[in-house]
Amino acid sequence: MGSKEESQIRDLALAPEGRRKIDWAAAHMPLLNTLRERFEKDVPFRGLKIGICLHLEAKTAYLAEVIQAGGAEVTVAASNPLSTQDDVVAALVDKGIYAFARHGADDAEYGAHLRALLDRHPDALIDDGGDLVGTLHRERPEQLPEIIGGCEETTTGILRLRALEREGALAFPMIAVNDAYCKYLFDNRYGTGQSVWDGIMRTTNLVVAGKTAVVVGYGWCGKGVAMRAKGLGARVVVCEVNPIKAIEAIMDGFAVMPLVEASREADFVITVTGNRGVVGKEAVAEMKDGAVLCNAGHFDVEIDKEALGEAGPPREVRRNVQEYRQRDGRRLYLLAEGRLVNLAAGDGHPVEVMDMTFALQALSLRRIVEQGRQWEPRVYPVPEDIDREVAKLRLATLGVRIDRLTEQQERYLRSWNLE
Ligand SMILES: NC(=O)c1ccc[n+]([C@@H]2O[C@H](COP(=O)([O-])OP(=O)(O)OC[C@H]3O[C@@H](n4cnc5c(N)ncnc54)[C@H](O)[C@@H]3O)[C@@H](O)[C@H]2O)c1
């Protein structure tokens, strides 16, 4: 059976709108276009089944098509049902890609979709957040030897892979794409920075200038969110648990204080920690009437919805905005049910940023299928030559040239004996 009969999606008739979205993204992804040409020539994935579990929107869809162009049979499932765009998924199925994803799928359907992807017996994987690799290790031990290896997109997924590795349970090599310079310096920082505020603004239609934005977590994503909040005219307060990151935030010009104190002043609270229960009862008790809360960390566990909803269930007051009334009458607003606000209430990162990230994914996947069988089952960094190649390709597409080390300078930098 082909992809149209086997896939589980909302409606194939949505494909033309999805195709327009993918075409727009593809037109702004010169790195992936270069790789597509290479893959069409070299066919590095010939005869292989590739399973992809990512946020299913236009840019990811184009990555799936580039891998298909390299000879793979591609199957996609969603890494988050709220970020799935049904029209984009339909367009993929129309192109012969197998898809198991529906916007708004509940937990049971989400799990069933991951299993349906695994039923297609992929040879290699791309995962985002670790749910696919986790399901495989928990539920399908017999399938583990079939997998050559894979790539993981995000910070949270890499934490889970490292936990598997520590227990000696990781069954195949995985490349930690998130930890490449060309990923976190641009995607986590500039991508999350821009798209989180895009998501908040399009969802609430509220002004940012003159307000207090509390950013919880000052990692690569948090830095971007704080930087763009400042640019929009907000007063920014950072909350951290890591003293070094806290100093970094201070030196970057932000106020730093514990979350409970910051909550009293917050107009916006944005969590980006990758941790759970970060905004809990104590912080909720301090928040002002009208405060807007949202999350940009991978899972919807950073804002404690039970603590928010102690006085009763929320009501939807605007698309993707839930009002939680507190016992004393204060109204607190949660965006996108606490899921990643930039993806669940927006289009995710800007296209050009994802062009770099997905070029890393495509090249890392190629490396894994070509060499992964000889590698130990461990978590590997993106090979340095791939990171540099992506940076060079990006500079070339920008038309920017840079200087080169002279031979003398290279020798100088390599030597210890400077006589
Ligand atoms: N929204 C997106 O599109 C997007 C993109 C990339 C990554 N992510 C996700 O965002 C999250 C953060 O990623 P990152 O790359 O910035 O990670 P990171 O590890 O660089 O930063 C996380 C920061 O949160 C801090 N932190 C942890 N627990 C805390 C707590 N209770 N209170 C305050 N601070 C706390 C840590 O000290 C750290 O500085 C991850 O879940 C990642 O998967 C989301």
The ligand as an SDF file (V2000), in Angstrom:
LIG
                    3D

 44 48  0  0  0  0  0  0  0  0999 V2000
   10.8230   26.7270   21.5520 N   0  0  0  0  0  0  0  0  0  0  0  0
   11.7040   26.2290   20.7110 C   0  0  0  0  0  0  0  0  0  0  0  0
   11.5490   26.3260   19.4890 O   0  0  0  0  0  0  0  0  0  0  0  0
   12.9390   25.5900   21.2330 C   0  0  0  0  0  0  0  0  0  0  0  0
   14.1160   25.5800   20.4680 C   0  0  0  0  0  0  0  0  0  0  0  0
   15.2550   24.9980   20.9920 C   0  0  0  0  0  0  0  0  0  0  0  0
   15.1920   24.4110   22.2530 C   0  0  0  0  0  0  0  0  0  0  0  0
   14.0120   24.3930   22.9610 N   0  0  0  0  0  0  0  0  0  0  0  0
   13.8770   23.8170   24.2980 C   0  0  0  0  0  0  0  0  0  0  0  0
   14.0170   24.8870   25.2450 O   0  0  0  0  0  0  0  0  0  0  0  0
   14.5300   24.3760   26.4770 C   0  0  0  0  0  0  0  0  0  0  0  0
   15.7810   25.1720   26.8640 C   0  0  0  0  0  0  0  0  0  0  0  0
   16.7910   24.9590   25.8650 O   0  0  0  0  0  0  0  0  0  0  0  0
   18.2320   25.6710   25.9670 P   0  0  0  0  0  0  0  0  0  0  0  0
   18.9670   25.2320   24.7660 O   0  0  0  0  0  0  0  0  0  0  0  0
   18.0900   27.1110   26.2850 O   0  0  0  0  0  0  0  0  0  0  0  0
   18.7970   24.8900   27.2520 O   0  0  0  0  0  0  0  0  0  0  0  0
   19.9890   25.3200   28.2130 P   0  0  0  0  0  0  0  0  0  0  0  0
   20.3710   24.0700   28.9300 O   0  0  0  0  0  0  0  0  0  0  0  0
   21.0140   26.0990   27.4500 O   0  0  0  0  0  0  0  0  0  0  0  0
   19.2910   26.3390   29.2370 O   0  0  0  0  0  0  0  0  0  0  0  0
   18.3380   26.0010   30.2090 C   0  0  0  0  0  0  0  0  0  0  0  0
   18.5620   26.9590   31.4030 C   0  0  0  0  0  0  0  0  0  0  0  0
   17.4810   26.8150   32.3280 O   0  0  0  0  0  0  0  0  0  0  0  0
   18.0190   26.9030   33.6400 C   0  0  0  0  0  0  0  0  0  0  0  0
   17.0870   26.2830   34.5760 N   0  0  0  0  0  0  0  0  0  0  0  0
   16.8360   24.9480   34.7930 C   0  0  0  0  0  0  0  0  0  0  0  0
   15.8930   24.8030   35.7600 N   0  0  0  0  0  0  0  0  0  0  0  0
   15.5540   26.0520   36.1750 C   0  0  0  0  0  0  0  0  0  0  0  0
   14.6390   26.5530   37.1340 C   0  0  0  0  0  0  0  0  0  0  0  0
   13.9000   25.7410   37.8960 N   0  0  0  0  0  0  0  0  0  0  0  0
   14.5320   27.8970   37.2890 N   0  0  0  0  0  0  0  0  0  0  0  0
   15.2860   28.7390   36.5410 C   0  0  0  0  0  0  0  0  0  0  0  0
   16.1750   28.3340   35.6060 N   0  0  0  0  0  0  0  0  0  0  0  0
   16.3040   26.9840   35.4260 C   0  0  0  0  0  0  0  0  0  0  0  0
   19.3580   26.1870   33.5350 C   0  0  0  0  0  0  0  0  0  0  0  0
   20.2180   26.5950   34.5820 O   0  0  0  0  0  0  0  0  0  0  0  0
   19.8510   26.6520   32.1570 C   0  0  0  0  0  0  0  0  0  0  0  0
   20.6380   27.8310   32.2390 O   0  0  0  0  0  0  0  0  0  0  0  0
   14.7470   22.8800   26.2360 C   0  0  0  0  0  0  0  0  0  0  0  0
   13.5970   22.1760   26.6610 O   0  0  0  0  0  0  0  0  0  0  0  0
   14.8860   22.7920   24.7290 C   0  0  0  0  0  0  0  0  0  0  0  0
   14.5960   21.4840   24.2520 O   0  0  0  0  0  0  0  0  0  0  0  0
   12.9060   25.0000   22.4810 C   0  0  0  0  0  0  0  0  0  0  0  0
  1  2  1  0
  2  3  2  0
  2  4  1  0
  4  5  1  0
  4 44  2  0
  5  6  2  0
  6  7  1  0
  7  8  2  0
  8  9  1  0
  8 44  1  0
  9 10  1  0
  9 42  1  0
 10 11  1  0
 11 12  1  0
 11 40  1  0
 12 13  1  0
 13 14  1  0
 14 15  2  0
 14 16  1  0
 14 17  1  0
 17 18  1  0
 18 19  2  0
 18 20  1  0
 18 21  1  0
 21 22  1  0
 22 23  1  0
 23 24  1  0
 23 38  1  0
 24 25  1  0
 25 26  1  0
 25 36  1  0
 26 27  1  0
 26 35  1  0
 27 28  2  0
 28 29  1  0
 29 30  1  0
 29 35  2  0
 30 31  1  0
 30 32  2  0
 32 33  1  0
 33 34  2  0
 34 35  1  0
 36 37  1  0
 36 38  1  0
 38 39  1  0
 40 41  1  0
 40 42  1  0
 42 43  1  0
M  CHG  2   8   1  16  -1
M  END
$$$$
